[in-house]
Amino acid sequence: MTGPQSRADTRKLLEVRDLRKHFPIRKGLTRRKVGQVRAVDGVSFELLEGETLGLVGESGCGKTTTAHCILRGLEPTSGRILFRMDSGEVVDLAELDESQLRPLRKQMQMIFQDPFSSLNPRMTLLQIVGEPLLVHGVASARQRRQRVAELLELVGLSPDHMRRFPHAFSGGQRQRIGIARALALQPRLIVADEPVSALDVSVQAQVLNLLMQLQDKLKLSYVFVAHDLSVMRHICDRVAVMYLGRIVETAPTEQLFSAPRHPYTAALLAAVPAPDPRVRSQNEPLSGEVADPADPPAGCHFHPRCPHAEERCRQQMPQLEAISPGHEVRCHLARQLTLEGVEIPAAKGSS
């Protein structure tokens, strides 16, 4: 894998600081607030130009909520979302109202998880892919047709099909349509919310390869959300592991896979199917269920499921600590534990 410093400009495109998203719990006829769900609870990370950062974790860990907050699909409870525009000016997306956000939408787009529900079945490909151009008034009808044809070719579809409706295409082709729509306004940041999880495995590889080709050709930066670490290994420069609304480990992909330092990361890696079925992981499988984000356990949120937990883990919340350049871990025992990683058979971008 090529390191982020060599394949990306050292300037930050996106910096998220202490992002929080809490959903109120209301009961009774008066809808009185009786608690809150801490879906995202103090997330911080940065993204360099040309880089792919993965957000991974079990269902309910807050990764998708984080992704939607970045693009203001959801209103953050608190925190800062610093985005460097193409002019070089840095703006805090969390502080902007809708009228101020609208011009910035051209530079930030999302690829959605489900290619079946994210496309309007009553619109043709010309209308679907050309809609962002129409909404932002950046092209005439003739120019929109030309741009849609270019985008369809770019994602491996025929421009001759632009008059067809989504039902005429397979799942992989529909996701390519969604990618074309996301690229219509020439964005710099793409947030991909589990873009291959609804596809067959063979099609997943094709879409992932397409995303990497587009990144190199168009100089894109990705925040890539997934629950499958095998996918992360294929496409990401760095990976941030989330548990119960917080990042528990961040590292370059090779380092995370070969030498995890958080027990939760090691447990996720142990669940990745090995190419050789005769090879068995020495890591113990996770026990128990993910804690309730409305009532998280004291201390380290992971301690009820952690086989290495000590008394201080039950009482004190560990801070995110840098244990080596680019490798941060939220664990009291990170410097003491020796955890098993997995072999990485292929590097990102290798032929």
C-alpha positions as CSV (number, residue, x, y, z in Angstrom):
1,M,0.0,0.0,0.0
2,T,1.2,3.5,-0.8
3,G,1.4,5.6,2.3
4,P,-0.9,8.6,2.6
5,Q,2.0,11.1,2.7
6,S,3.2,9.9,-0.8
7,R,-0.1,9.6,-2.6
8,A,-1.8,12.6,-1.1
9,D,-1.0,16.3,-0.7
10,T,0.0,17.0,2.9
11,R,-2.7,19.6,3.2
12,K,-5.8,18.6,5.1
13,L,-9.0,18.6,3.1
14,L,-11.3,17.7,6.0
15,E,-10.8,17.8,9.8
16,V,-13.5,16.6,12.2
17,R,-13.1,17.8,15.8
18,D,-15.0,16.3,18.8
19,L,-18.1,15.6,16.7
20,R,-21.2,14.6,18.6
21,K,-24.7,13.6,17.6
22,H,-27.2,12.8,20.3
23,F,-30.8,11.8,19.6
24,P,-33.3,12.6,22.4
25,I,-35.5,9.9,23.9
26,R,-39.0,11.1,24.5
27,K,-41.9,9.5,26.2
28,G,-45.5,10.3,27.2
29,L,-48.1,12.5,25.7
30,T,-46.0,15.6,26.3
31,R,-43.0,14.0,24.6
32,R,-40.9,14.7,27.6
33,K,-37.2,14.1,27.1
34,V,-36.1,11.2,29.4
35,G,-32.6,10.5,28.0
36,Q,-30.5,10.5,24.8
37,V,-28.8,8.1,22.5
38,R,-25.1,9.1,22.1
39,A,-24.8,7.9,18.5
40,V,-21.6,9.8,17.9
41,D,-19.8,10.8,21.1
42,G,-16.6,12.8,20.5
43,V,-15.2,11.7,17.1
44,S,-12.1,13.4,15.7
45,F,-10.1,12.6,12.6
46,E,-8.6,14.3,9.5
47,L,-8.5,13.5,5.8
48,L,-5.7,14.5,3.4
49,E,-6.3,15.3,-0.2
50,G,-6.3,12.2,-2.4
51,E,-6.6,9.9,0.7
52,T,-9.1,7.3,1.6
53,L,-10.1,7.0,5.3
54,G,-12.2,4.1,6.3
55,L,-14.7,4.1,9.2
56,V,-15.4,0.6,10.3
57,G,-17.3,-1.1,13.2
58,E,-20.3,-3.2,14.1
59,S,-23.8,-2.1,13.3
60,G,-24.8,0.7,15.7
61,C,-21.3,2.0,16.3
62,G,-22.1,5.4,14.8
63,K,-20.1,5.3,11.6
64,T,-23.0,6.0,9.2
65,T,-24.3,8.8,11.6
66,T,-20.8,10.3,11.5
67,A,-20.8,10.2,7.7
68,H,-24.2,11.9,7.4
69,C,-23.1,14.6,9.9
70,I,-20.0,15.4,7.8
71,L,-22.2,16.4,4.9
72,R,-24.9,17.9,7.2
73,G,-27.5,15.3,6.2
74,L,-27.9,15.2,10.0
75,E,-27.5,18.2,12.2
76,P,-24.5,17.7,14.6
77,T,-25.2,18.2,18.3
78,S,-21.7,19.8,18.7
79,G,-18.2,19.7,17.3
80,R,-16.4,21.2,14.3
81,I,-16.3,20.0,10.7
82,L,-13.5,22.0,9.0
83,F,-13.4,21.7,5.2
84,R,-10.9,23.4,2.9
85,M,-12.6,24.7,-0.1
86,D,-11.0,24.8,-3.6
87,S,-10.2,28.5,-3.0
88,G,-8.0,27.5,0.0
89,E,-10.4,29.0,2.6
90,V,-11.3,26.7,5.5
91,V,-14.9,26.8,6.7
92,D,-16.7,25.1,9.6
93,L,-19.5,23.2,8.0
94,A,-21.2,22.7,11.4
95,E,-21.8,26.4,11.7
96,L,-23.3,27.1,8.2
97,D,-27.0,27.4,7.5
98,E,-28.6,25.8,4.4
99,S,-28.1,28.8,2.2
100,Q,-24.4,28.9,3.0
101,L,-24.1,25.2,2.5
102,R,-25.7,25.1,-0.9
103,P,-22.7,26.4,-2.9
104,L,-20.4,23.9,-1.1
105,R,-22.6,20.9,-2.1
106,K,-20.8,20.9,-5.4
107,Q,-17.5,20.0,-3.6
108,M,-19.0,17.3,-1.4
109,Q,-21.1,14.4,-2.5
110,M,-22.3,11.0,-1.1
111,I,-22.6,7.5,-2.6
112,F,-25.4,5.7,-0.8
113,Q,-25.6,2.2,0.4
114,D,-28.6,0.8,-1.4
115,P,-28.5,1.2,-5.2
116,F,-32.1,0.0,-5.3
117,S,-33.7,2.7,-3.0
118,S,-31.3,5.6,-3.7
119,L,-32.5,6.0,-7.4
120,N,-35.9,7.3,-8.3
121,P,-37.6,4.5,-10.3
122,R,-39.7,7.1,-12.3
123,M,-36.6,9.0,-13.6
124,T,-34.4,8.0,-16.5
125,L,-30.6,7.9,-16.2
126,L,-30.4,11.3,-18.0
127,Q,-32.7,12.8,-15.3
128,I,-31.0,11.0,-12.4
129,V,-27.4,11.8,-13.3
130,G,-28.2,15.2,-14.7
131,E,-30.3,16.3,-11.7
132,P,-27.4,17.8,-9.7
133,L,-26.5,19.9,-12.8
134,L,-30.1,21.1,-13.1
135,V,-30.4,21.9,-9.4
136,H,-27.2,24.0,-9.4
137,G,-27.9,25.6,-12.8
138,V,-24.5,24.8,-14.1
139,A,-25.5,23.6,-17.6
140,S,-28.1,24.0,-20.3
141,A,-30.2,21.0,-21.4
142,R,-27.7,20.2,-24.2
143,Q,-24.7,20.5,-22.0
144,R,-26.4,18.2,-19.4
145,R,-26.9,15.5,-22.0
146,Q,-23.3,15.8,-23.0
147,R,-22.1,15.7,-19.4
148,V,-24.3,12.7,-18.5
149,A,-22.9,10.8,-21.5
150,E,-19.4,11.6,-20.3
151,L,-20.2,10.4,-16.8
152,L,-21.8,7.2,-17.9
153,E,-18.8,6.3,-20.0
154,L,-16.5,7.2,-17.0
155,V,-18.2,4.6,-14.8
156,G,-18.4,1.9,-17.4
157,L,-21.9,2.3,-18.7
158,S,-23.2,3.1,-22.2
159,P,-24.5,6.6,-23.0
160,D,-27.0,4.9,-25.2
161,H,-28.8,3.8,-22.1
162,M,-29.5,7.3,-20.7
163,R,-33.2,7.1,-21.6
164,R,-33.7,3.9,-19.6
165,F,-35.1,3.6,-16.1
166,P,-33.2,2.1,-13.1
167,H,-35.2,-1.2,-13.1
168,A,-33.5,-2.1,-16.4
169,F,-30.1,-2.4,-14.7
170,S,-28.5,-4.8,-12.3
171,G,-27.4,-3.9,-8.8
172,G,-23.8,-3.3,-9.8
173,Q,-24.9,-1.1,-12.7
174,R,-27.3,0.9,-10.4
175,Q,-24.4,1.6,-8.1
176,R,-22.4,2.8,-11.0
177,I,-25.3,5.2,-11.8
178,G,-25.2,6.4,-8.2
179,I,-21.4,7.0,-8.5
180,A,-21.9,8.9,-11.8
181,R,-24.5,11.1,-10.1
182,A,-22.1,11.8,-7.2
183,L,-19.4,12.9,-9.7
184,A,-21.7,15.2,-11.8
185,L,-20.6,18.4,-10.1
186,Q,-16.9,17.4,-10.0
187,P,-16.6,17.2,-6.2
188,R,-13.4,16.9,-4.2
189,L,-14.8,14.9,-1.3
190,I,-16.9,11.8,-1.6
191,V,-18.5,10.2,1.4
192,A,-19.3,6.5,0.6
193,D,-21.8,4.9,3.0
194,E,-21.3,1.2,2.6
195,P,-21.4,1.4,-1.2
196,V,-20.8,-2.3,-1.9
197,S,-22.5,-4.0,1.0
198,A,-25.7,-4.7,-1.0
199,L,-23.8,-6.2,-4.0
200,D,-22.6,-9.7,-4.8
201,V,-19.0,-10.3,-3.9
202,S,-17.8,-10.5,-7.5
203,V,-19.5,-7.2,-8.3
204,Q,-18.1,-5.6,-5.1
205,A,-14.6,-6.0,-6.4
206,Q,-15.5,-4.3,-9.7
207,V,-17.1,-1.3,-8.0
208,L,-14.1,-1.0,-5.5
209,N,-11.7,-1.1,-8.4
210,L,-13.7,1.6,-10.2
211,L,-13.7,3.8,-7.1
212,M,-9.9,3.5,-6.9
213,Q,-9.5,4.3,-10.6
214,L,-11.7,7.3,-10.3
215,Q,-9.8,8.5,-7.3
216,D,-6.5,8.4,-9.2
217,K,-8.0,10.0,-12.3
218,L,-10.1,12.8,-10.7
219,K,-7.9,13.4,-7.5
220,L,-10.8,12.5,-5.2
221,S,-10.7,12.1,-1.4
222,Y,-12.9,9.4,0.2
223,V,-14.5,8.9,3.6
224,F,-15.4,5.2,3.2
225,V,-17.9,3.6,5.6
226,A,-18.1,-0.2,5.9
227,H,-18.4,-3.0,8.3
228,D,-16.3,-5.4,6.3
229,L,-12.6,-5.2,7.0
230,S,-11.8,-7.1,3.9
231,V,-13.2,-4.2,1.9
232,M,-11.2,-1.7,4.0
233,R,-8.0,-3.6,3.3
234,H,-8.6,-3.3,-0.4
235,I,-9.3,0.4,-0.7
236,C,-8.3,2.4,2.3
237,D,-5.0,4.3,3.2
238,R,-6.0,4.6,6.8
239,V,-8.7,3.0,8.9
240,A,-10.5,4.3,12.0
241,V,-12.3,1.7,14.1
242,M,-15.4,2.9,15.9
243,Y,-17.2,1.4,18.9
244,L,-20.3,2.8,20.6
245,G,-19.9,6.3,19.1
246,R,-16.2,6.7,19.6
247,I,-13.0,6.0,17.6
248,V,-11.0,3.4,19.5
249,E,-8.1,3.0,17.0
250,T,-6.8,4.8,14.0
251,A,-3.8,3.6,11.9
252,P,-2.5,3.1,8.4
253,T,-4.2,0.1,7.0
254,E,-1.1,-2.2,6.8
255,Q,-0.2,-1.4,10.4
256,L,-3.8,-1.9,11.7
257,F,-4.1,-5.3,10.1
258,S,-0.6,-6.6,10.9
259,A,-0.3,-5.1,14.5
260,P,-3.6,-4.1,16.1
261,R,-3.3,-2.5,19.5
262,H,-7.0,-2.4,20.7
263,P,-8.7,-5.7,21.7
264,Y,-11.8,-4.7,19.7
265,T,-9.8,-4.2,16.5
266,A,-8.1,-7.6,17.1
267,A,-11.6,-9.2,17.5
268,L,-12.8,-7.7,14.3
269,L,-9.7,-8.9,12.4
270,A,-10.2,-12.4,13.9
271,A,-13.6,-12.5,12.4
272,V,-12.3,-11.9,8.8
273,P,-12.4,-15.2,6.9
274,A,-8.8,-16.5,6.3
275,P,-7.8,-17.5,2.8
276,D,-6.6,-20.8,4.2
277,P,-9.4,-22.5,6.2
278,R,-6.8,-24.6,8.1
279,V,-5.4,-21.4,9.7
280,R,-7.1,-20.6,13.0
281,S,-6.9,-17.3,14.9
282,Q,-5.5,-17.4,18.4
283,N,-7.7,-14.4,19.4
284,E,-10.8,-15.2,21.5
285,P,-14.2,-14.4,19.9
286,L,-16.1,-11.5,21.3
287,S,-18.7,-12.3,24.0
288,G,-21.8,-10.3,24.8
289,E,-23.6,-7.7,22.9
290,V,-22.9,-4.1,22.0
291,A,-23.9,-1.9,24.9
292,D,-26.8,0.4,24.8
293,P,-25.7,3.9,23.5
294,A,-28.4,5.4,25.6
295,D,-26.8,3.9,28.7
296,P,-23.2,3.1,28.0
297,P,-21.1,1.4,30.7
298,A,-18.8,3.4,32.9
299,G,-15.1,3.6,32.1
300,C,-14.0,2.0,28.8
301,H,-17.2,1.3,26.9
302,F,-15.7,-1.9,25.6
303,H,-14.7,-3.4,29.0
304,P,-17.8,-5.7,29.5
305,R,-16.7,-7.6,26.3
306,C,-12.9,-7.3,26.6
307,P,-11.0,-10.4,27.7
308,H,-8.1,-8.2,29.0
309,A,-10.1,-5.7,31.1
310,E,-8.7,-4.6,34.4
311,E,-10.3,-2.7,37.3
312,R,-9.2,0.7,35.9
313,C,-10.9,-0.2,32.6
314,R,-14.2,-0.4,34.5
315,Q,-13.7,3.0,36.1
316,Q,-11.7,5.3,33.9
317,M,-12.4,6.2,30.2
318,P,-9.1,5.9,28.3
319,Q,-8.1,8.8,26.1
320,L,-7.1,8.4,22.4
321,E,-3.3,8.2,22.7
322,A,-0.6,8.1,19.9
323,I,1.6,5.1,20.4
324,S,3.5,5.6,17.2
325,P,3.4,8.1,14.3
326,G,-0.1,7.9,12.8
327,H,-1.3,5.2,15.2
328,E,-3.7,6.2,17.9
329,V,-5.4,3.9,20.4
330,R,-8.1,4.4,23.1
331,C,-7.0,1.6,25.5
332,H,-5.3,1.6,28.9
333,L,-3.4,-1.6,28.0
334,A,-2.4,-0.6,24.4
335,R,1.4,-0.6,25.2
336,Q,1.2,-3.9,27.1
337,L,-0.9,-6.2,25.0
338,T,0.4,-8.3,22.1
339,L,-2.5,-8.9,19.8
340,E,-2.6,-11.1,16.7
341,G,-3.0,-9.4,13.3
342,V,-3.7,-10.8,9.9
343,E,-1.6,-11.1,6.8
344,I,-2.3,-8.6,4.0
345,P,-2.0,-10.4,0.7
346,A,-2.2,-7.4,-1.6
347,A,-1.6,-3.7,-1.3
348,K,-3.9,-1.0,-2.4
349,G,-3.4,0.1,-5.9
350,S,-1.0,-2.9,-6.7
351,S,-1.4,-4.7,-9.9
